[in-house]
């Protein structure tokens, strides 16, 4: 998207990497985590 706006490819890659690292450090600092799936009871019956 940035390259379409005329930003050089190298700068786009560096900005993207910086964004990922920043988000990861914030996640570590504030104990953010991705949501986890909850197990639901099985609807199948064992015979």
N, C-alpha and C positions, 0 to 999 in steps of 0.2 A: 504494500500500500504506500509506503514512504517512497519507494523507487518511482512510483507513478507520479508522485508529486515533485520529482526531480532531485530527491536526496540521493547521494551516491550510495552504491551498494555496500561498501565497507562501513559507512556511517550507519546504515540501516542495520547491519549485522551487529555492530557494537552497541547500538541503542537497544536492540532486542535482547542481547545478552545481559546488558545492565538491568533491564526491566525484570528479567527472570531472576537474577541474583538478588535484586532488591526485594522482590515479592517473597522469595525464599527466606531471606533474612528476617523480613517482617513476620512471616509465618512462624519462624523459630522463636522470635522475640515474644509474640503474642499468643503462642500455643494454638495457632490455627491448624485445622486439619480438614481433610475432605470428609464429606458425609459417608457413613458406612451403611451398607444394606442390612436391613433387619430380616431375620429369619421368620418365615411365616409357617404356621402349622401345615403339615402335608394334608392334602385333600384326598389322597389315594388310600384305599383300604387294603390291608394285608389279609389274605384269606388263609 
